[in-house]
């Protein structure tokens, strides 16, 4: 595969979507073939699963059910969209991937290492080349979400849950230092975008020199 798979991770409200679109614009202007996608979602089947997962009416959903639905959505997403795009040489920008499940279900839902195991099965060992971690405290992220409108099912969780998600991301950034790029998401949109572009170019240069 000669494409590049880039995931964006971070707590709710950390500005992932904004920065994905800015990076897409930068790469498109350079003549790159870019695909923007998201999780859960990205394919018709996966989007149907997303609707179930994020519907605030599904408050009774068990943590294990939630975890398995995310993994099922991801398996379809990888097989139907991400792998074929990379095979065509595209740069794939994905709003969340497997690290989200580990942070949200593994750490915050306290389901532990089982989440990594079921997701490794779902993606068949397939992982991003680089992950931009939008590092923003949970309280600030949720304040941004509230300013933008209503919360989905997961965003409606208590602050203890969101704090645990953030702690999970911090742990993952230490475990996967070679892949995670820590981005201070408390800065202005322009500063964050410039940082991400610079880190992207560093990655491409290092990849070319291997």
Secondary structure by P-SEA (a helix, b strand, c coil): ccbbbbbbbbccccaaaaaaaaaaaaaaaaccbbbbbbcccccaaaaaaaaaaaccccccccaaaaaaaaaaaaaaaaaccaaaaaaaccbbbbcccaaaaaaaccccccccaaaaaaaaaaaccccccbbbcccccaaaaaaaaaaaccccccccccaaaaaaaaaaaaaaaaaccccbbbbcccccaaaaaaaaaaaaaaaaaaaaac
